Amino acid sequence: MANLQVKSIDDELYKSLGKRAAMENRSISQEVVSILKAYLSMPSNKTRLVNDQFLELCGTWEGEEPAGEIIKELRNNRVNNSNHRNIDF
């Protein structure tokens, strides 16, 4: 296994690491490794941002309008573009 040495940690951060390590019954070194593993296993910030934006779009329709009417309205409001094809549902 590789070794990692960290220098010049401010006293408050070291105290916080010590408290957190004690709560988890770990050494400070073990706690730092645990924190790094947890952080590195998380999706990147960019991925999380894209996922969050997508999830904001999800949900149910609040109106009483039937799906066919909504599709018709969307098609009528589209700007003509050769990249779009008419698809019947």
Phi and psi restraints in degrees (range 20) as a CNS / XPLOR table:
assign (resid 1 and name C) (resid 2 and name N)
       (resid 2 and name CA) (resid 2 and name C) 1.0 -80.1 20.0 2
assign (resid 2 and name N) (resid 2 and name CA)
       (resid 2 and name C) (resid 3 and name N) 1.0 157.3 20.0 2
assign (resid 2 and name C) (resid 3 and name N)
       (resid 3 and name CA) (resid 3 and name C) 1.0 -111.3 20.0 2
assign (resid 3 and name N) (resid 3 and name CA)
       (resid 3 and name C) (resid 4 and name N) 1.0 148.5 20.0 2
assign (resid 3 and name C) (resid 4 and name N)
       (resid 4 and name CA) (resid 4 and name C) 1.0 -132.6 20.0 2
assign (resid 4 and name N) (resid 4 and name CA)
       (resid 4 and name C) (resid 5 and name N) 1.0 130.6 20.0 2
assign (resid 4 and name C) (resid 5 and name N)
       (resid 5 and name CA) (resid 5 and name C) 1.0 -118.1 20.0 2
assign (resid 5 and name N) (resid 5 and name CA)
       (resid 5 and name C) (resid 6 and name N) 1.0 131.7 20.0 2
assign (resid 5 and name C) (resid 6 and name N)
       (resid 6 and name CA) (resid 6 and name C) 1.0 -115.0 20.0 2
assign (resid 6 and name N) (resid 6 and name CA)
       (resid 6 and name C) (resid 7 and name N) 1.0 129.3 20.0 2
assign (resid 6 and name C) (resid 7 and name N)
       (resid 7 and name CA) (resid 7 and name C) 1.0 -115.6 20.0 2
assign (resid 7 and name N) (resid 7 and name CA)
       (resid 7 and name C) (resid 8 and name N) 1.0 160.4 20.0 2
assign (resid 7 and name C) (resid 8 and name N)
       (resid 8 and name CA) (resid 8 and name C) 1.0 61.2 20.0 2
assign (resid 8 and name N) (resid 8 and name CA)
       (resid 8 and name C) (resid 9 and name N) 1.0 44.8 20.0 2
assign (resid 8 and name C) (resid 9 and name N)
       (resid 9 and name CA) (resid 9 and name C) 1.0 -85.0 20.0 2
assign (resid 9 and name N) (resid 9 and name CA)
       (resid 9 and name C) (resid 10 and name N) 1.0 131.1 20.0 2
assign (resid 9 and name C) (resid 10 and name N)
       (resid 10 and name CA) (resid 10 and name C) 1.0 -67.7 20.0 2
assign (resid 10 and name N) (resid 10 and name CA)
       (resid 10 and name C) (resid 11 and name N) 1.0 156.0 20.0 2
assign (resid 10 and name C) (resid 11 and name N)
       (resid 11 and name CA) (resid 11 and name C) 1.0 -59.6 20.0 2
assign (resid 11 and name N) (resid 11 and name CA)
       (resid 11 and name C) (resid 12 and name N) 1.0 -40.4 20.0 2
assign (resid 11 and name C) (resid 12 and name N)
       (resid 12 and name CA) (resid 12 and name C) 1.0 -64.4 20.0 2
assign (resid 12 and name N) (resid 12 and name CA)
       (resid 12 and name C) (resid 13 and name N) 1.0 -42.3 20.0 2
assign (resid 12 and name C) (resid 13 and name N)
       (resid 13 and name CA) (resid 13 and name C) 1.0 -63.7 20.0 2
assign (resid 13 and name N) (resid 13 and name CA)
       (resid 13 and name C) (resid 14 and name N) 1.0 -42.0 20.0 2
assign (resid 13 and name C) (resid 14 and name N)
       (resid 14 and name CA) (resid 14 and name C) 1.0 -63.4 20.0 2
assign (resid 14 and name N) (resid 14 and name CA)
       (resid 14 and name C) (resid 15 and name N) 1.0 -40.4 20.0 2
assign (resid 14 and name C) (resid 15 and name N)
       (resid 15 and name CA) (resid 15 and name C) 1.0 -63.6 20.0 2
assign (resid 15 and name N) (resid 15 and name CA)
       (resid 15 and name C) (resid 16 and name N) 1.0 -42.8 20.0 2
assign (resid 15 and name C) (resid 16 and name N)
       (resid 16 and name CA) (resid 16 and name C) 1.0 -62.2 20.0 2
assign (resid 16 and name N) (resid 16 and name CA)
       (resid 16 and name C) (resid 17 and name N) 1.0 -42.7 20.0 2
assign (resid 16 and name C) (resid 17 and name N)
       (resid 17 and name CA) (resid 17 and name C) 1.0 -62.1 20.0 2
assign (resid 17 and name N) (resid 17 and name CA)
       (resid 17 and name C) (resid 18 and name N) 1.0 -41.2 20.0 2
assign (resid 17 and name C) (resid 18 and name N)
       (resid 18 and name CA) (resid 18 and name C) 1.0 -62.3 20.0 2
assign (resid 18 and name N) (resid 18 and name CA)
       (resid 18 and name C) (resid 19 and name N) 1.0 -43.2 20.0 2
assign (resid 18 and name C) (resid 19 and name N)
       (resid 19 and name CA) (resid 19 and name C) 1.0 -64.0 20.0 2
assign (resid 19 and name N) (resid 19 and name CA)
       (resid 19 and name C) (resid 20 and name N) 1.0 -45.5 20.0 2
assign (resid 19 and name C) (resid 20 and name N)
       (resid 20 and name CA) (resid 20 and name C) 1.0 -64.5 20.0 2
assign (resid 20 and name N) (resid 20 and name CA)
       (resid 20 and name C) (resid 21 and name N) 1.0 -41.4 20.0 2
assign (resid 20 and name C) (resid 21 and name N)
       (resid 21 and name CA) (resid 21 and name C) 1.0 -62.1 20.0 2
assign (resid 21 and name N) (resid 21 and name CA)
       (resid 21 and name C) (resid 22 and name N) 1.0 -42.7 20.0 2
assign (resid 21 and name C) (resid 22 and name N)
       (resid 22 and name CA) (resid 22 and name C) 1.0 -62.6 20.0 2
assign (resid 22 and name N) (resid 22 and name CA)
       (resid 22 and name C) (resid 23 and name N) 1.0 -40.0 20.0 2
assign (resid 22 and name C) (resid 23 and name N)
       (resid 23 and name CA) (resid 23 and name C) 1.0 -63.5 20.0 2
assign (resid 23 and name N) (resid 23 and name CA)
       (resid 23 and name C) (resid 24 and name N) 1.0 -29.7 20.0 2
assign (resid 23 and name C) (resid 24 and name N)
       (resid 24 and name CA) (resid 24 and name C) 1.0 -98.9 20.0 2
assign (resid 24 and name N) (resid 24 and name CA)
       (resid 24 and name C) (resid 25 and name N) 1.0 5.8 20.0 2
assign (resid 24 and name C) (resid 25 and name N)
       (resid 25 and name CA) (resid 25 and name C) 1.0 55.8 20.0 2
assign (resid 25 and name N) (resid 25 and name CA)
       (resid 25 and name C) (resid 26 and name N) 1.0 45.8 20.0 2
assign (resid 25 and name C) (resid 26 and name N)
       (resid 26 and name CA) (resid 26 and name C) 1.0 -126.5 20.0 2
assign (resid 26 and name N) (resid 26 and name CA)
       (resid 26 and name C) (resid 27 and name N) 1.0 162.2 20.0 2
assign (resid 26 and name C) (resid 27 and name N)
       (resid 27 and name CA) (resid 27 and name C) 1.0 -76.8 20.0 2
assign (resid 27 and name N) (resid 27 and name CA)
       (resid 27 and name C) (resid 28 and name N) 1.0 165.5 20.0 2
assign (resid 27 and name C) (resid 28 and name N)
       (resid 28 and name CA) (resid 28 and name C) 1.0 -61.4 20.0 2
assign (resid 28 and name N) (resid 28 and name CA)
       (resid 28 and name C) (resid 29 and name N) 1.0 -41.2 20.0 2
assign (resid 28 and name C) (resid 29 and name N)
       (resid 29 and name CA) (resid 29 and name C) 1.0 -60.7 20.0 2
assign (resid 29 and name N) (resid 29 and name CA)
       (resid 29 and name C) (resid 30 and name N) 1.0 -44.3 20.0 2
assign (resid 29 and name C) (resid 30 and name N)
       (resid 30 and name CA) (resid 30 and name C) 1.0 -63.4 20.0 2
assign (resid 30 and name N) (resid 30 and name CA)
       (resid 30 and name C) (resid 31 and name N) 1.0 -37.7 20.0 2
assign (resid 30 and name C) (resid 31 and name N)
       (resid 31 and name CA) (resid 31 and name C) 1.0 -67.0 20.0 2
assign (resid 31 and name N) (resid 31 and name CA)
       (resid 31 and name C) (resid 32 and name N) 1.0 -41.4 20.0 2
assign (resid 31 and name C) (resid 32 and name N)
       (resid 32 and name CA) (resid 32 and name C) 1.0 -61.6 20.0 2
assign (resid 32 and name N) (resid 32 and name CA)
       (resid 32 and name C) (resid 33 and name N) 1.0 -44.0 20.0 2
assign (resid 32 and name C) (resid 33 and name N)
       (resid 33 and name CA) (resid 33 and name C) 1.0 -61.9 20.0 2
assign (resid 33 and name N) (resid 33 and name CA)
       (resid 33 and name C) (resid 34 and name N) 1.0 -42.0 20.0 2
assign (resid 33 and name C) (resid 34 and name N)
       (resid 34 and name CA) (resid 34 and name C) 1.0 -61.9 20.0 2
assign (resid 34 and name N) (resid 34 and name CA)
       (resid 34 and name C) (resid 35 and name N) 1.0 -44.4 20.0 2
assign (resid 34 and name C) (resid 35 and name N)
       (resid 35 and name CA) (resid 35 and name C) 1.0 -63.1 20.0 2
assign (resid 35 and name N) (resid 35 and name CA)
       (resid 35 and name C) (resid 36 and name N) 1.0 -44.5 20.0 2
assign (resid 35 and name C) (resid 36 and name N)
       (resid 36 and name CA) (resid 36 and name C) 1.0 -62.9 20.0 2
assign (resid 36 and name N) (resid 36 and name CA)
       (resid 36 and name C) (resid 37 and name N) 1.0 -43.7 20.0 2
assign (resid 36 and name C) (resid 37 and name N)
       (resid 37 and name CA) (resid 37 and name C) 1.0 -60.6 20.0 2
assign (resid 37 and name N) (resid 37 and name CA)
       (resid 37 and name C) (resid 38 and name N) 1.0 -45.4 20.0 2
assign (resid 37 and name C) (resid 38 and name N)
       (resid 38 and name CA) (resid 38 and name C) 1.0 -62.6 20.0 2
assign (resid 38 and name N) (resid 38 and name CA)
       (resid 38 and name C) (resid 39 and name N) 1.0 -44.0 20.0 2
assign (resid 38 and name C) (resid 39 and name N)
       (resid 39 and name CA) (resid 39 and name C) 1.0 -65.8 20.0 2
assign (resid 39 and name N) (resid 39 and name CA)
       (resid 39 and name C) (resid 40 and name N) 1.0 -45.3 20.0 2
assign (resid 39 and name C) (resid 40 and name N)
       (resid 40 and name CA) (resid 40 and name C) 1.0 -72.1 20.0 2
assign (resid 40 and name N) (resid 40 and name CA)
       (resid 40 and name C) (resid 41 and name N) 1.0 -18.8 20.0 2
assign (resid 40 and name C) (resid 41 and name N)
       (resid 41 and name CA) (resid 41 and name C) 1.0 -85.3 20.0 2
assign (resid 41 and name N) (resid 41 and name CA)
       (resid 41 and name C) (resid 42 and name N) 1.0 -10.3 20.0 2
assign (resid 41 and name C) (resid 42 and name N)
       (resid 42 and name CA) (resid 42 and name C) 1.0 -75.7 20.0 2
assign (resid 42 and name N) (resid 42 and name CA)
       (resid 42 and name C) (resid 43 and name N) 1.0 149.7 20.0 2
assign (resid 42 and name C) (resid 43 and name N)
       (resid 43 and name CA) (resid 43 and name C) 1.0 -61.1 20.0 2
assign (resid 43 and name N) (resid 43 and name CA)
       (resid 43 and name C) (resid 44 and name N) 1.0 152.3 20.0 2
assign (resid 43 and name C) (resid 44 and name N)
       (resid 44 and name CA) (resid 44 and name C) 1.0 -62.3 20.0 2
assign (resid 44 and name N) (resid 44 and name CA)
       (resid 44 and name C) (resid 45 and name N) 1.0 160.1 20.0 2
assign (resid 44 and name C) (resid 45 and name N)
       (resid 45 and name CA) (resid 45 and name C) 1.0 -58.7 20.0 2
assign (resid 45 and name N) (resid 45 and name CA)
       (resid 45 and name C) (resid 46 and name N) 1.0 -39.2 20.0 2
assign (resid 45 and name C) (resid 46 and name N)
       (resid 46 and name CA) (resid 46 and name C) 1.0 -63.8 20.0 2
assign (resid 46 and name N) (resid 46 and name CA)
       (resid 46 and name C) (resid 47 and name N) 1.0 -44.1 20.0 2
assign (resid 46 and name C) (resid 47 and name N)
       (resid 47 and name CA) (resid 47 and name C) 1.0 -62.6 20.0 2
assign (resid 47 and name N) (resid 47 and name CA)
       (resid 47 and name C) (resid 48 and name N) 1.0 -43.2 20.0 2
assign (resid 47 and name C) (resid 48 and name N)
       (resid 48 and name CA) (resid 48 and name C) 1.0 -62.9 20.0 2
assign (resid 48 and name N) (resid 48 and name CA)
       (resid 48 and name C) (resid 49 and name N) 1.0 -40.2 20.0 2
assign (resid 48 and name C) (resid 49 and name N)
       (resid 49 and name CA) (resid 49 and name C) 1.0 -62.8 20.0 2
assign (resid 49 and name N) (resid 49 and name CA)
       (resid 49 and name C) (resid 50 and name N) 1.0 -46.6 20.0 2
assign (resid 49 and name C) (resid 50 and name N)
       (resid 50 and name CA) (resid 50 and name C) 1.0 -62.3 20.0 2
assign (resid 50 and name N) (resid 50 and name CA)
       (resid 50 and name C) (resid 51 and name N) 1.0 -43.7 20.0 2
assign (resid 50 and name C) (resid 51 and name N)
       (resid 51 and name CA) (resid 51 and name C) 1.0 -62.5 20.0 2
assign (resid 51 and name N) (resid 51 and name CA)
       (resid 51 and name C) (resid 52 and name N) 1.0 -43.0 20.0 2
assign (resid 51 and name C) (resid 52 and name N)
       (resid 52 and name CA) (resid 52 and name C) 1.0 -62.9 20.0 2
assign (resid 52 and name N) (resid 52 and name CA)
       (resid 52 and name C) (resid 53 and name N) 1.0 -41.3 20.0 2
assign (resid 52 and name C) (resid 53 and name N)
       (resid 53 and name CA) (resid 53 and name C) 1.0 -63.8 20.0 2
assign (resid 53 and name N) (resid 53 and name CA)
       (resid 53 and name C) (resid 54 and name N) 1.0 -40.4 20.0 2
assign (resid 53 and name C) (resid 54 and name N)
       (resid 54 and name CA) (resid 54 and name C) 1.0 -64.4 20.0 2
assign (resid 54 and name N) (resid 54 and name CA)
       (resid 54 and name C) (resid 55 and name N) 1.0 -44.6 20.0 2
assign (resid 54 and name C) (resid 55 and name N)
       (resid 55 and name CA) (resid 55 and name C) 1.0 -64.5 20.0 2
assign (resid 55 and name N) (resid 55 and name CA)
       (resid 55 and name C) (resid 56 and name N) 1.0 -28.3 20.0 2
assign (resid 55 and name C) (resid 56 and name N)
       (resid 56 and name CA) (resid 56 and name C) 1.0 -66.0 20.0 2
assign (resid 56 and name N) (resid 56 and name CA)
       (resid 56 and name C) (resid 57 and name N) 1.0 -25.3 20.0 2
assign (resid 56 and name C) (resid 57 and name N)
       (resid 57 and name CA) (resid 57 and name C) 1.0 -80.6 20.0 2
assign (resid 57 and name N) (resid 57 and name CA)
       (resid 57 and name C) (resid 58 and name N) 1.0 -19.4 20.0 2
assign (resid 57 and name C) (resid 58 and name N)
       (resid 58 and name CA) (resid 58 and name C) 1.0 -75.7 20.0 2
assign (resid 58 and name N) (resid 58 and name CA)
       (resid 58 and name C) (resid 59 and name N) 1.0 153.6 20.0 2
assign (resid 58 and name C) (resid 59 and name N)
       (resid 59 and name CA) (resid 59 and name C) 1.0 151.5 20.0 2
assign (resid 59 and name N) (resid 59 and name CA)
       (resid 59 and name C) (resid 60 and name N) 1.0 -169.4 20.0 2
assign (resid 59 and name C) (resid 60 and name N)
       (resid 60 and name CA) (resid 60 and name C) 1.0 -108.4 20.0 2
assign (resid 60 and name N) (resid 60 and name CA)
       (resid 60 and name C) (resid 61 and name N) 1.0 156.5 20.0 2
assign (resid 60 and name C) (resid 61 and name N)
       (resid 61 and name CA) (resid 61 and name C) 1.0 -71.9 20.0 2
assign (resid 61 and name N) (resid 61 and name CA)
       (resid 61 and name C) (resid 62 and name N) 1.0 140.0 20.0 2
assign (resid 61 and name C) (resid 62 and name N)
       (resid 62 and name CA) (resid 62 and name C) 1.0 -95.9 20.0 2
assign (resid 62 and name N) (resid 62 and name CA)
       (resid 62 and name C) (resid 63 and name N) 1.0 -13.1 20.0 2
assign (resid 62 and name C) (resid 63 and name N)
       (resid 63 and name CA) (resid 63 and name C) 1.0 -88.9 20.0 2
assign (resid 63 and name N) (resid 63 and name CA)
       (resid 63 and name C) (resid 64 and name N) 1.0 169.6 20.0 2
assign (resid 63 and name C) (resid 64 and name N)
       (resid 64 and name CA) (resid 64 and name C) 1.0 -94.9 20.0 2
assign (resid 64 and name N) (resid 64 and name CA)
       (resid 64 and name C) (resid 65 and name N) 1.0 -5.3 20.0 2
assign (resid 64 and name C) (resid 65 and name N)
       (resid 65 and name CA) (resid 65 and name C) 1.0 -65.5 20.0 2
assign (resid 65 and name N) (resid 65 and name CA)
       (resid 65 and name C) (resid 66 and name N) 1.0 134.0 20.0 2
assign (resid 65 and name C) (resid 66 and name N)
       (resid 66 and name CA) (resid 66 and name C) 1.0 -65.5 20.0 2
assign (resid 66 and name N) (resid 66 and name CA)
       (resid 66 and name C) (resid 67 and name N) 1.0 154.9 20.0 2
assign (resid 66 and name C) (resid 67 and name N)
       (resid 67 and name CA) (resid 67 and name C) 1.0 -57.1 20.0 2
assign (resid 67 and name N) (resid 67 and name CA)
       (resid 67 and name C) (resid 68 and name N) 1.0 -40.0 20.0 2
assign (resid 67 and name C) (resid 68 and name N)
       (resid 68 and name CA) (resid 68 and name C) 1.0 -59.0 20.0 2
assign (resid 68 and name N) (resid 68 and name CA)
       (resid 68 and name C) (resid 69 and name N) 1.0 -39.5 20.0 2
assign (resid 68 and name C) (resid 69 and name N)
       (resid 69 and name CA) (resid 69 and name C) 1.0 -68.0 20.0 2
assign (resid 69 and name N) (resid 69 and name CA)
       (resid 69 and name C) (resid 70 and name N) 1.0 -39.4 20.0 2
assign (resid 69 and name C) (resid 70 and name N)
       (resid 70 and name CA) (resid 70 and name C) 1.0 -64.4 20.0 2
assign (resid 70 and name N) (resid 70 and name CA)
       (resid 70 and name C) (resid 71 and name N) 1.0 -44.0 20.0 2
assign (resid 70 and name C) (resid 71 and name N)
       (resid 71 and name CA) (resid 71 and name C) 1.0 -63.0 20.0 2
assign (resid 71 and name N) (resid 71 and name CA)
       (resid 71 and name C) (resid 72 and name N) 1.0 -42.9 20.0 2
assign (resid 71 and name C) (resid 72 and name N)
       (resid 72 and name CA) (resid 72 and name C) 1.0 -60.2 20.0 2
assign (resid 72 and name N) (resid 72 and name CA)
       (resid 72 and name C) (resid 73 and name N) 1.0 -44.3 20.0 2
assign (resid 72 and name C) (resid 73 and name N)
       (resid 73 and name CA) (resid 73 and name C) 1.0 -63.6 20.0 2
assign (resid 73 and name N) (resid 73 and name CA)
       (resid 73 and name C) (resid 74 and name N) 1.0 -41.9 20.0 2
assign (resid 73 and name C) (resid 74 and name N)
       (resid 74 and name CA) (resid 74 and name C) 1.0 -61.9 20.0 2
assign (resid 74 and name N) (resid 74 and name CA)
       (resid 74 and name C) (resid 75 and name N) 1.0 -44.9 20.0 2
assign (resid 74 and name C) (resid 75 and name N)
       (resid 75 and name CA) (resid 75 and name C) 1.0 -63.5 20.0 2
assign (resid 75 and name N) (resid 75 and name CA)
       (resid 75 and name C) (resid 76 and name N) 1.0 -41.1 20.0 2
assign (resid 75 and name C) (resid 76 and name N)
       (resid 76 and name CA) (resid 76 and name C) 1.0 -66.2 20.0 2
assign (resid 76 and name N) (resid 76 and name CA)
       (resid 76 and name C) (resid 77 and name N) 1.0 -27.7 20.0 2
assign (resid 76 and name C) (resid 77 and name N)
       (resid 77 and name CA) (resid 77 and name C) 1.0 -91.1 20.0 2
assign (resid 77 and name N) (resid 77 and name CA)
       (resid 77 and name C) (resid 78 and name N) 1.0 -3.2 20.0 2
assign (resid 77 and name C) (resid 78 and name N)
       (resid 78 and name CA) (resid 78 and name C) 1.0 -73.3 20.0 2
assign (resid 78 and name N) (resid 78 and name CA)
       (resid 78 and name C) (resid 79 and name N) 1.0 147.1 20.0 2
assign (resid 78 and name C) (resid 79 and name N)
       (resid 79 and name CA) (resid 79 and name C) 1.0 -86.2 20.0 2
assign (resid 79 and name N) (resid 79 and name CA)
       (resid 79 and name C) (resid 80 and name N) 1.0 138.3 20.0 2
assign (resid 79 and name C) (resid 80 and name N)
       (resid 80 and name CA) (resid 80 and name C) 1.0 -60.2 20.0 2
assign (resid 80 and name N) (resid 80 and name CA)
       (resid 80 and name C) (resid 81 and name N) 1.0 130.2 20.0 2
assign (resid 80 and name C) (resid 81 and name N)
       (resid 81 and name CA) (resid 81 and name C) 1.0 -147.5 20.0 2
assign (resid 81 and name N) (resid 81 and name CA)
       (resid 81 and name C) (resid 82 and name N) 1.0 130.1 20.0 2
assign (resid 81 and name C) (resid 82 and name N)
       (resid 82 and name CA) (resid 82 and name C) 1.0 -67.6 20.0 2
assign (resid 82 and name N) (resid 82 and name CA)
       (resid 82 and name C) (resid 83 and name N) 1.0 -14.1 20.0 2
assign (resid 82 and name C) (resid 83 and name N)
       (resid 83 and name CA) (resid 83 and name C) 1.0 -79.0 20.0 2
assign (resid 83 and name N) (resid 83 and name CA)
       (resid 83 and name C) (resid 84 and name N) 1.0 -14.7 20.0 2
assign (resid 83 and name C) (resid 84 and name N)
       (resid 84 and name CA) (resid 84 and name C) 1.0 -95.6 20.0 2
assign (resid 84 and name N) (resid 84 and name CA)
       (resid 84 and name C) (resid 85 and name N) 1.0 141.2 20.0 2
assign (resid 84 and name C) (resid 85 and name N)
       (resid 85 and name CA) (resid 85 and name C) 1.0 -116.5 20.0 2
assign (resid 85 and name N) (resid 85 and name CA)
       (resid 85 and name C) (resid 86 and name N) 1.0 148.0 20.0 2
assign (resid 85 and name C) (resid 86 and name N)
       (resid 86 and name CA) (resid 86 and name C) 1.0 -79.0 20.0 2
assign (resid 86 and name N) (resid 86 and name CA)
       (resid 86 and name C) (resid 87 and name N) 1.0 125.5 20.0 2
assign (resid 86 and name C) (resid 87 and name N)
       (resid 87 and name CA) (resid 87 and name C) 1.0 -120.8 20.0 2
assign (resid 87 and name N) (resid 87 and name CA)
       (resid 87 and name C) (resid 88 and name N) 1.0 125.3 20.0 2
assign (resid 87 and name C) (resid 88 and name N)
       (resid 88 and name CA) (resid 88 and name C) 1.0 -87.0 20.0 2
assign (resid 88 and name N) (resid 88 and name CA)
       (resid 88 and name C) (resid 89 and name N) 1.0 136.1 20.0 2
